Amino acid sequence: MPTLTTPSTPSAVWNRQHLLGLQGLSPVELRLILDRAAEFKQLHAAGHTKLDHLKGVTVGNLFFEASTRTKTSFGLAAKRLSADTVDFTASGSSLTKGETFIDTARNIEAMGVTQMVVRHSTSGAPHHLAKHLRAGIINAGDGTHEHPTQGLLDIFTIREHRGQIEGLTVALVGDILHSRVARSNIWGLTTLGAKVIVCGPATLIPPEIERLGVEVSHSLDDIVPRTDVINLLRIQAERQRSAFFPSIYEYAHFFGMNGARVQRARQDVLILAPGPINRGVELTPEVADGDRSVILDQVTNGLFIRMACLSLLHEARQC
Ligand code: CP
């Protein structure tokens, strides 16, 4: 097996057995994950498509909420590291017979699962498991709280294209109020020295969000010319309990990225979107598929970020 040059844990750099969010991670910890992911990407390009860092380990993918990218990507990442995997989806499970969330997770743990990837519509659900189980827990998106591996893959993609994060201006546009991706991006990007602007209708910006060290804007047209990166966040209709803007048409008119706005942006602007995208709402098809879009790079990089997280958490458990 190829030897990694990023520090192997246990070490002073990484001793976490869970990854519940990017809040509180140090610049050194964030860079270690990014550097480890870059190494896995290089190894893959060199033909090392199957590594044995997780040989003998069983990873559980527990998805209590829908997913395409995150679930597939974690499953593939675990297999690329030679782990066995167990997939759980809420529909069709014994949750429908009244079994509790914690009992469900404990039963899956009892089958020998030592790392669990958990997505849940309730903020804090993975933290609850981290308190009650022995397995290492990775948050794959909890309610409106955090989606740490999405934040990491966004940051990795920006760094890959720009060389560094420090000094960049990154706009997060859209439904900041309900977006766990926004929070993970804010924690990770500000820790690594980027300036973050959150932009959207006033109804979709949480009160006092400036306390997280971000600038607030309600005009995409004002900020487009002065940003290096524009990350277009999905309108989280499934989490909205009331009408936050008059119509999708008006939202797209004021906050959607379109060809005219790309023309007014910096020539080298990067367009990101975590997906799933609503074509014609957060961005038009010409922007999603245009030459400034790195949306599919984000998906590709997600695999290597998840390999990095799984391997680091596994190494931390060995001490
Ligand atoms: N970006 C993201 O989390 O996508 P999925 O919901 O498809 O996993």
Boltz pocket constraint, residues with backbone or C-beta under 6 A from the ligand:
constraints:
  - pocket:
      binder: B
      contacts: [[A, 66], [A, 67], [A, 68], [A, 69], [A, 70], [A, 71], [A, 140], [A, 141], [A, 150], [A, 274], [A, 275], [A, 276]]
      max_distance: 6.0
